[in-house]
């Protein structure tokens, strides 16, 4: 697993990085946005991909 394929997800409310995942950047060009549980906000919020 290369480090280039790793991405981080940041909570859109509290701006904390909560999740890490990987994606094929050659196939998916745009940034991902998923609804995930944030333990700091204690709610399901939108998490956006960061650099």
Secondary structure, DSSP 4 states (H G I P E B T S, - for coil): --GGGEEEEEETTT--EEEEEE--TTT--SPPEEEEEETTTTEEEEEEEE-
